[in-house]
Amino acid sequence: MANDSGPGRINPTARSRRWFALAIAVSVVAVIATALGRQLGTLDLPYERILLATTTATDSVVENLLAQGLWIETRGDGEGTLPPEARAVRLGAAIAELELRNRRADSSARTSLEEVVRALSTFPRGEGAMTAYRSLRIPADDSALQSASRMAERAGGQRAVRLGAWLQSARFAAATGDASAFDPVVVKYVASGAITLDARPAIEAAARQFEDIASERPYNWTALATAVEELLRLLGTR
């Protein structure tokens, strides 16, 4: 009978142990990957008001950013023809603008509120949220704003509305050099969420560019601001 334990031969028991260890390693990697995917798939973006609470932008910075007109080419009647996801992104950006103006006791907050209502009017289920916003007293308290924004998310779709709100808020964070806004896990969620929302190659390219620039140290704030704006512009345009 041949001896499997001789020189140059692998003991069957040792072989079995190696295969078992390999199987365990593969299983662990699969579990980690699944858990990470589930985490990124269910993670909630921070409310835009959390980002805006730390914003120290001057009035001139705020007005300059809000006056840039990211979607000027489709404003007016043409906006109603956009896909619902693009309209929801715009709705989220309008909500963030309202949150910012309200927090700063800006006299233009009422105009921003009307913009939110107008955006909601393009959604079949937007009536309840429209009523909630119209009933707000400006300046409004956080609880009333949060309740109204939750209703807006239900009307337009939570992921798209929050992406729009977060990206609009991130514009101000980048303008003021606020690194706390660009947590790596949140950045990854934003990038993957944008690609999931809109499968166009241009969106994936912009999302990957945003993720890459946000991972650079030290931050290139000019490049990061540009990347945020480009992703927001593309998501709200079709």
Summary of the structure (lengths in Angstrom):
residues: 238
radius of gyration: 23.8
end to end distance: 74.7
largest distance: 94.8
contacts: 716
relative contact order: 0.13
helix: 73%
strand: 0%
